[in-house]
Amino acid sequence: MNVIVRDKADYHEQTTQRMQQHFVVPEWTVRQKLALACRMLAADGHDSGLAGQLSARAAKPGTYYMLRFGLGLEEITAENLLLVDDDLNVLEGEGMPNPSNRFHLWIYRAKPRVNAITHTHAPHVSALSMIGVPLAVAHMDTSLFHEDCAWLPVWPGTPIGDDEGRIISEAIGDKRAILLAHHGQLTACSSVEEAAVMAIFIERAARLQLMAMSAGKIQSIDPQLAAEAHDYRLKQRAIAATFYYYSRRVLRQDKTVIA
């Protein structure tokens, strides 16, 4: 029997093509996807009372969808999201946005590539942020953070002012994620899907890291292989399909999220 042997790059290309063909995902609106992201992060244990925020760019430049302050992640629907301007003034909806969303505006202004942001105080990420240790990428499931997770070692305080926005915006640089000391996590990505999936996996990464640190010394992985795995895990269609998977779990519990 002849064994077919190809260059690995050929298999990556083949996988990308097959994902495009077989991973069918719904064409939800940005509002619907942001509401679903809130619910999936709530189910993943990211809630911390009213702390944490998710946001996304709206169609009109300088406008954004944000959560209504006073609602928890598990209460968000597409209908109760707010549309705000570049100074957090409400354009559509009832109530007020979280004042801490001001630092989101700094990131959006500085980084045109960013279309969605998640910021949560998930327990394992928060615990890791308390001990002054950056995120370690030493497992295939955490490889999407290889060279793609910044570390802010000093807490600048409650992020309702402009200084905090400037500091966090500069600290994240061109990376998709950041671990904020004594605070939590933030993902700033090109889509709601990418931001939500990375938020889920940064909490998983922190949990794995804390477990590994309690058992022994974390062993590093080959950076070239980590870079390959990073790009594989972040294939656009794979991210969309992963988001759809978590969305199905949300919608089995409550279909009114996107009504």
C-alpha positions as YAML, in Angstrom:
chain: A
units: angstrom
residues:
- id: 1
  name: MET
  ca: [0.00, 0.00, 0.00]
- id: 2
  name: ASN
  ca: [1.32, 3.40, -0.96]
- id: 3
  name: VAL
  ca: [1.27, 5.87, 1.90]
- id: 4
  name: ILE
  ca: [0.54, 9.46, 0.89]
- id: 5
  name: VAL
  ca: [2.95, 11.87, 2.56]
- id: 6
  name: ARG
  ca: [2.53, 15.61, 2.09]
- id: 7
  name: ASP
  ca: [4.09, 18.72, 3.50]
- id: 8
  name: LYS
  ca: [2.24, 19.84, 6.63]
- id: 9
  name: ALA
  ca: [1.47, 23.19, 4.99]
- id: 10
  name: ASP
  ca: [-0.66, 21.28, 2.46]
- id: 11
  name: TYR
  ca: [-2.73, 19.81, 5.28]
- id: 12
  name: HIS
  ca: [-3.22, 23.25, 6.81]
- id: 13
  name: GLU
  ca: [-4.51, 24.52, 3.47]
- id: 14
  name: GLN
  ca: [-6.75, 21.47, 3.06]
- id: 15
  name: THR
  ca: [-8.14, 21.94, 6.58]
- id: 16
  name: THR
  ca: [-8.89, 25.60, 5.92]
- id: 17
  name: GLN
  ca: [-10.77, 24.75, 2.74]
- id: 18
  name: ARG
  ca: [-12.80, 22.02, 4.42]
- id: 19
  name: MET
  ca: [-13.68, 24.30, 7.34]
- id: 20
  name: GLN
  ca: [-15.01, 26.86, 4.86]
- id: 21
  name: GLN
  ca: [-17.07, 24.15, 3.21]
- id: 22
  name: HIS
  ca: [-18.44, 22.30, 6.24]
- id: 23
  name: PHE
  ca: [-18.53, 24.79, 9.13]
- id: 24
  name: VAL
  ca: [-21.85, 26.49, 8.50]
- id: 25
  name: VAL
  ca: [-22.54, 29.33, 10.97]
- id: 26
  name: PRO
  ca: [-25.59, 31.61, 11.30]
- id: 27
  name: GLU
  ca: [-25.47, 35.19, 10.06]
- id: 28
  name: TRP
  ca: [-26.37, 36.84, 13.36]
- id: 29
  name: THR
  ca: [-26.20, 40.60, 13.85]
- id: 30
  name: VAL
  ca: [-23.50, 42.18, 16.01]
- id: 31
  name: ARG
  ca: [-26.15, 42.81, 18.70]
- id: 32
  name: GLN
  ca: [-27.19, 39.17, 18.71]
- id: 33
  name: LYS
  ca: [-23.60, 37.94, 18.85]
- id: 34
  name: LEU
  ca: [-22.74, 40.29, 21.71]
- id: 35
  name: ALA
  ca: [-25.75, 39.07, 23.69]
- id: 36
  name: LEU
  ca: [-24.75, 35.46, 23.05]
- id: 37
  name: ALA
  ca: [-21.18, 36.24, 24.14]
- id: 38
  name: CYS
  ca: [-22.48, 37.64, 27.43]
- id: 39
  name: ARG
  ca: [-24.51, 34.51, 28.08]
- id: 40
  name: MET
  ca: [-21.72, 32.08, 27.22]
- id: 41
  name: LEU
  ca: [-19.25, 33.90, 29.48]
- id: 42
  name: ALA
  ca: [-21.83, 33.87, 32.28]
- id: 43
  name: ALA
  ca: [-22.20, 30.11, 31.84]
- id: 44
  name: ASP
  ca: [-18.40, 29.79, 31.94]
- id: 45
  name: GLY
  ca: [-18.24, 31.48, 35.36]
- id: 46
  name: HIS
  ca: [-17.04, 34.93, 34.27]
- id: 47
  name: ASP
  ca: [-19.71, 36.84, 36.17]
- id: 48
  name: SER
  ca: [-18.61, 38.97, 39.11]
- id: 49
  name: GLY
  ca: [-21.72, 40.88, 40.10]
- id: 50
  name: LEU
  ca: [-21.87, 43.95, 37.90]
- id: 51
  name: ALA
  ca: [-18.11, 44.01, 37.25]
- id: 52
  name: GLY
  ca: [-16.72, 43.38, 33.78]
- id: 53
  name: GLN
  ca: [-17.95, 44.59, 30.42]
- id: 54
  name: LEU
  ca: [-18.42, 43.47, 26.83]
- id: 55
  name: SER
  ca: [-18.73, 45.85, 23.90]
- id: 56
  name: ALA
  ca: [-18.65, 45.95, 20.11]
- id: 57
  name: ARG
  ca: [-18.44, 48.53, 17.37]
- id: 58
  name: ALA
  ca: [-21.76, 49.42, 15.77]
- id: 59
  name: ALA
  ca: [-22.30, 50.25, 12.10]
- id: 60
  name: LYS
  ca: [-21.98, 54.04, 12.46]
- id: 61
  name: PRO
  ca: [-18.39, 55.16, 13.20]
- id: 62
  name: GLY
  ca: [-17.92, 56.28, 16.78]
- id: 63
  name: THR
  ca: [-20.85, 54.24, 18.11]
- id: 64
  name: TYR
  ca: [-20.76, 51.07, 20.18]
- id: 65
  name: TYR
  ca: [-23.02, 48.42, 21.68]
- id: 66
  name: MET
  ca: [-22.61, 48.04, 25.42]
- id: 67
  name: LEU
  ca: [-24.35, 46.38, 28.36]
- id: 68
  name: ARG
  ca: [-26.81, 48.30, 30.49]
- id: 69
  name: PHE
  ca: [-25.21, 48.93, 33.88]
- id: 70
  name: GLY
  ca: [-27.17, 47.08, 36.53]
- id: 71
  name: LEU
  ca: [-27.71, 43.90, 34.50]
- id: 72
  name: GLY
  ca: [-25.63, 40.77, 34.93]
- id: 73
  name: LEU
  ca: [-24.11, 38.84, 32.03]
- id: 74
  name: GLU
  ca: [-26.81, 36.17, 32.24]
- id: 75
  name: GLU
  ca: [-29.55, 38.83, 31.87]
- id: 76
  name: ILE
  ca: [-28.34, 40.33, 28.60]
- id: 77
  name: THR
  ca: [-30.40, 40.02, 25.43]
- id: 78
  name: ALA
  ca: [-30.02, 41.63, 22.02]
- id: 79
  name: GLU
  ca: [-32.97, 43.86, 22.92]
- id: 80
  name: ASN
  ca: [-31.61, 45.33, 26.17]
- id: 81
  name: LEU
  ca: [-28.15, 46.27, 24.85]
- id: 82
  name: LEU
  ca: [-27.39, 49.99, 24.64]
- id: 83
  name: LEU
  ca: [-26.07, 51.94, 21.68]
- id: 84
  name: VAL
  ca: [-23.69, 54.68, 22.88]
- id: 85
  name: ASP
  ca: [-21.48, 57.34, 21.35]
- id: 86
  name: ASP
  ca: [-17.77, 58.02, 21.86]
- id: 87
  name: ASP
  ca: [-18.44, 59.68, 25.24]
- id: 88
  name: LEU
  ca: [-20.76, 56.96, 26.63]
- id: 89
  name: ASN
  ca: [-23.91, 58.97, 25.93]
- id: 90
  name: VAL
  ca: [-26.86, 56.66, 25.23]
- id: 91
  name: LEU
  ca: [-28.23, 56.91, 21.69]
- id: 92
  name: GLU
  ca: [-30.61, 53.94, 21.87]
- id: 93
  name: GLY
  ca: [-31.95, 51.99, 24.84]
- id: 94
  name: GLU
  ca: [-32.83, 52.63, 28.45]
- id: 95
  name: GLY
  ca: [-30.42, 53.12, 31.34]
- id: 96
  name: MET
  ca: [-26.67, 53.82, 31.47]
- id: 97
  name: PRO
  ca: [-23.52, 51.99, 30.39]
- id: 98
  name: ASN
  ca: [-20.96, 50.92, 32.95]
- id: 99
  name: PRO
  ca: [-18.68, 53.97, 33.58]
- id: 100
  name: SER
  ca: [-15.71, 51.61, 33.40]
- id: 101
  name: ASN
  ca: [-16.44, 51.14, 29.70]
- id: 102
  name: ARG
  ca: [-14.56, 54.38, 29.14]
- id: 103
  name: PHE
  ca: [-11.31, 52.48, 28.80]
- id: 104
  name: HIS
  ca: [-12.87, 50.48, 25.94]
- id: 105
  name: LEU
  ca: [-13.17, 53.76, 24.03]
- id: 106
  name: TRP
  ca: [-9.43, 54.33, 24.32]
- id: 107
  name: ILE
  ca: [-8.74, 50.92, 22.81]
- id: 108
  name: TYR
  ca: [-11.21, 51.42, 19.96]
- id: 109
  name: ARG
  ca: [-9.78, 54.85, 19.11]
- id: 110
  name: ALA
  ca: [-6.18, 53.61, 19.09]
- id: 111
  name: LYS
  ca: [-6.74, 50.29, 17.34]
- id: 112
  name: PRO
  ca: [-8.92, 50.23, 14.21]
- id: 113
  name: ARG
  ca: [-8.41, 46.46, 14.02]
- id: 114
  name: VAL
  ca: [-10.46, 45.99, 17.20]
- id: 115
  name: ASN
  ca: [-14.20, 45.50, 16.71]
- id: 116
  name: ALA
  ca: [-15.09, 43.81, 19.99]
- id: 117
  name: ILE
  ca: [-13.82, 43.78, 23.58]
- id: 118
  name: THR
  ca: [-14.45, 41.50, 26.54]
- id: 119
  name: HIS
  ca: [-13.30, 42.36, 30.03]
- id: 120
  name: THR
  ca: [-14.15, 40.07, 32.94]
- id: 121
  name: HIS
  ca: [-12.98, 39.19, 36.44]
- id: 122
  name: ALA
  ca: [-13.18, 35.43, 35.94]
- id: 123
  name: PRO
  ca: [-11.92, 33.57, 39.05]
- id: 124
  name: HIS
  ca: [-8.83, 31.77, 37.75]
- id: 125
  name: VAL
  ca: [-7.66, 34.73, 35.67]
- id: 126
  name: SER
  ca: [-8.20, 36.96, 38.69]
- id: 127
  name: ALA
  ca: [-6.30, 34.58, 40.96]
- id: 128
  name: LEU
  ca: [-3.36, 34.46, 38.53]
- id: 129
  name: SER
  ca: [-3.40, 38.25, 38.29]
- id: 130
  name: MET
  ca: [-3.02, 38.49, 42.07]
- id: 131
  name: ILE
  ca: [0.33, 36.70, 42.27]
- id: 132
  name: GLY
  ca: [2.23, 38.74, 39.67]
- id: 133
  name: VAL
  ca: [2.66, 35.92, 37.16]
- id: 134
  name: PRO
  ca: [2.06, 36.43, 33.40]
- id: 135
  name: LEU
  ca: [0.09, 33.87, 31.44]
- id: 136
  name: ALA
  ca: [2.19, 30.82, 30.52]
- id: 137
  name: VAL
  ca: [1.61, 29.17, 27.15]
- id: 138
  name: ALA
  ca: [2.60, 25.56, 27.64]
- id: 139
  name: HIS
  ca: [-0.31, 23.53, 26.29]
- id: 140
  name: MET
  ca: [-2.00, 23.14, 22.90]
- id: 141
  name: ASP
  ca: [-5.29, 24.50, 24.28]
- id: 142
  name: THR
  ca: [-3.53, 27.71, 25.37]
- id: 143
  name: SER
  ca: [-1.46, 28.16, 22.22]
- id: 144
  name: LEU
  ca: [-3.84, 30.79, 20.85]
- id: 145
  name: PHE
  ca: [-2.17, 33.12, 23.38]
- id: 146
  name: HIS
  ca: [1.36, 32.43, 22.11]
- id: 147
  name: GLU
  ca: [2.97, 35.86, 21.69]
- id: 148
  name: ASP
  ca: [-0.59, 37.20, 21.80]
- id: 149
  name: CYS
  ca: [-1.21, 37.98, 25.48]
- id: 150
  name: ALA
  ca: [0.25, 41.10, 27.06]
- id: 151
  name: TRP
  ca: [0.85, 41.60, 30.79]
- id: 152
  name: LEU
  ca: [0.11, 44.78, 32.74]
- id: 153
  name: PRO
  ca: [2.07, 44.28, 36.00]
- id: 154
  name: VAL
  ca: [0.69, 47.30, 37.89]
- id: 155
  name: TRP
  ca: [-2.98, 47.96, 38.67]
- id: 156
  name: PRO
  ca: [-3.87, 51.53, 37.62]
- id: 157
  name: GLY
  ca: [-7.11, 51.59, 39.63]
- id: 158
  name: THR
  ca: [-10.81, 51.55, 38.73]
- id: 159
  name: PRO
  ca: [-10.88, 52.23, 34.97]
- id: 160
  name: ILE
  ca: [-13.48, 54.99, 34.84]
- id: 161
  name: GLY
  ca: [-11.01, 57.73, 33.87]
- id: 162
  name: ASP
  ca: [-8.84, 58.54, 30.90]
- id: 163
  name: ASP
  ca: [-5.50, 57.62, 32.51]
- id: 164
  name: GLU
  ca: [-6.57, 54.01, 32.95]
- id: 165
  name: GLY
  ca: [-7.78, 53.86, 29.36]
- id: 166
  name: ARG
  ca: [-4.48, 55.18, 28.06]
- id: 167
  name: ILE
  ca: [-2.45, 52.78, 30.22]
- id: 168
  name: ILE
  ca: [-4.42, 49.67, 29.25]
- id: 169
  name: SER
  ca: [-4.58, 50.65, 25.57]
- id: 170
  name: GLU
  ca: [-0.81, 51.10, 25.45]
- id: 171
  name: ALA
  ca: [-0.11, 47.95, 27.45]
- id: 172
  name: ILE
  ca: [-2.04, 45.61, 25.15]
- id: 173
  name: GLY
  ca: [-0.14, 46.87, 22.11]
- id: 174
  name: ASP
  ca: [-0.91, 44.79, 19.03]
- id: 175
  name: LYS
  ca: [-1.93, 41.70, 20.99]
- id: 176
  name: ARG
  ca: [-5.42, 40.23, 21.19]
- id: 177
  name: ALA
  ca: [-5.41, 39.65, 24.96]
- id: 178
  name: ILE
  ca: [-3.98, 41.04, 28.16]
- id: 179
  name: LEU
  ca: [-3.77, 39.88, 31.75]
- id: 180
  name: LEU
  ca: [-4.35, 42.84, 34.06]
- id: 181
  name: ALA
  ca: [-2.58, 42.61, 37.44]
- id: 182
  name: HIS
  ca: [-4.91, 42.57, 40.44]
- id: 183
  name: HIS
  ca: [-7.83, 42.87, 38.05]
- id: 184
  name: GLY
  ca: [-8.75, 40.34, 35.37]
- id: 185
  name: GLN
  ca: [-8.57, 39.68, 31.66]
- id: 186
  name: LEU
  ca: [-9.30, 41.62, 28.50]
- id: 187
  name: THR
  ca: [-9.57, 40.50, 24.89]
- id: 188
  name: ALA
  ca: [-9.61, 43.03, 22.06]
- id: 189
  name: CYS
  ca: [-10.28, 41.34, 18.75]
- id: 190
  name: SER
  ca: [-11.49, 41.74, 15.19]
- id: 191
  name: SER
  ca: [-14.88, 40.15, 15.90]
- id: 192
  name: VAL
  ca: [-17.27, 39.35, 18.73]
- id: 193
  name: GLU
  ca: [-16.70, 35.67, 18.05]
- id: 194
  name: GLU
  ca: [-12.93, 35.92, 18.44]
- id: 195
  name: ALA
  ca: [-13.14, 38.10, 21.56]
- id: 196
  name: ALA
  ca: [-15.60, 35.72, 23.26]
- id: 197
  name: VAL
  ca: [-13.73, 32.53, 22.40]
- id: 198
  name: MET
  ca: [-10.44, 34.00, 23.59]
- id: 199
  name: ALA
  ca: [-12.10, 35.11, 26.83]
- id: 200
  name: ILE
  ca: [-13.32, 31.57, 27.46]
- id: 201
  name: PHE
  ca: [-9.90, 30.11, 26.73]
- id: 202
  name: ILE
  ca: [-7.88, 32.62, 28.74]
- id: 203
  name: GLU
  ca: [-9.86, 31.58, 31.82]
- id: 204
  name: ARG
  ca: [-9.18, 27.93, 30.93]
- id: 205
  name: ALA
  ca: [-5.50, 28.76, 30.43]
- id: 206
  name: ALA
  ca: [-5.28, 30.43, 33.84]
- id: 207
  name: ARG
  ca: [-7.00, 27.47, 35.49]
- id: 208
  name: LEU
  ca: [-4.60, 25.01, 33.87]
- id: 209
  name: GLN
  ca: [-1.62, 27.17, 34.83]
- id: 210
  name: LEU
  ca: [-2.63, 27.35, 38.49]
- id: 211
  name: MET
  ca: [-3.20, 23.59, 38.57]
- id: 212
  name: ALA
  ca: [0.18, 22.93, 36.95]
- id: 213
  name: MET
  ca: [1.99, 25.36, 39.27]
- id: 214
  name: SER
  ca: [0.54, 23.56, 42.27]
- id: 215
  name: ALA
  ca: [1.92, 20.24, 41.01]
- id: 216
  name: GLY
  ca: [5.38, 21.18, 39.73]
- id: 217
  name: LYS
  ca: [7.36, 23.34, 37.33]
- id: 218
  name: ILE
  ca: [5.70, 24.27, 34.05]
- id: 219
  name: GLN
  ca: [7.73, 23.02, 31.11]
- id: 220
  name: SER
  ca: [8.07, 25.28, 28.08]
- id: 221
  name: ILE
  ca: [7.05, 24.24, 24.59]
- id: 222
  name: ASP
  ca: [8.81, 24.76, 21.27]
- id: 223
  name: PRO
  ca: [8.00, 28.35, 20.18]
- id: 224
  name: GLN
  ca: [7.85, 27.38, 16.49]
- id: 225
  name: LEU
  ca: [5.26, 24.69, 17.20]
- id: 226
  name: ALA
  ca: [3.39, 27.08, 19.50]
- id: 227
  name: ALA
  ca: [3.24, 29.64, 16.69]
- id: 228
  name: GLU
  ca: [1.87, 27.04, 14.31]
- id: 229
  name: ALA
  ca: [-0.77, 25.96, 16.84]
- id: 230
  name: HIS
  ca: [-1.65, 29.63, 17.50]
- id: 231
  name: ASP
  ca: [-2.44, 30.22, 13.85]
- id: 232
  name: TYR
  ca: [-4.32, 26.93, 13.56]
- id: 233
  name: ARG
  ca: [-6.52, 27.60, 16.59]
- id: 234
  name: LEU
  ca: [-7.28, 31.12, 15.38]
- id: 235
  name: LYS
  ca: [-8.42, 30.21, 11.87]
- id: 236
  name: GLN
  ca: [-11.41, 32.48, 11.30]
- id: 237
  name: ARG
  ca: [-13.82, 29.68, 10.43]
- id: 238
  name: ALA
  ca: [-12.70, 27.59, 13.40]
- id: 239
  name: ILE
  ca: [-13.34, 30.52, 15.75]
- id: 240
  name: ALA
  ca: [-16.78, 31.05, 14.20]
- id: 241
  name: ALA
  ca: [-17.63, 27.37, 14.61]
- id: 242
  name: THR
  ca: [-16.42, 27.38, 18.22]
- id: 243
  name: PHE
  ca: [-18.57, 30.44, 18.94]
- id: 244
  name: TYR
  ca: [-21.55, 28.69, 17.33]
- id: 245
  name: TYR
  ca: [-20.97, 25.65, 19.57]
- id: 246
  name: TYR
  ca: [-21.10, 27.75, 22.74]
- id: 247
  name: SER
  ca: [-24.07, 29.65, 21.31]
- id: 248
  name: ARG
  ca: [-26.03, 26.42, 20.83]
- id: 249
  name: ARG
  ca: [-25.50, 25.69, 24.52]
- id: 250
  name: VAL
  ca: [-26.86, 29.14, 25.38]
- id: 251
  name: LEU
  ca: [-29.85, 28.85, 23.07]
- id: 252
  name: ARG
  ca: [-30.85, 25.45, 24.43]
- id: 253
  name: GLN
  ca: [-31.42, 27.24, 27.73]
- id: 254
  name: ASP
  ca: [-32.99, 30.47, 26.46]
- id: 255
  name: LYS
  ca: [-33.92, 31.26, 22.87]
- id: 256
  name: THR
  ca: [-35.07, 34.79, 23.76]
- id: 257
  name: VAL
  ca: [-31.42, 35.94, 23.93]
- id: 258
  name: ILE
  ca: [-31.42, 36.84, 20.25]
- id: 259
  name: ALA
  ca: [-35.15, 37.45, 19.75]
...
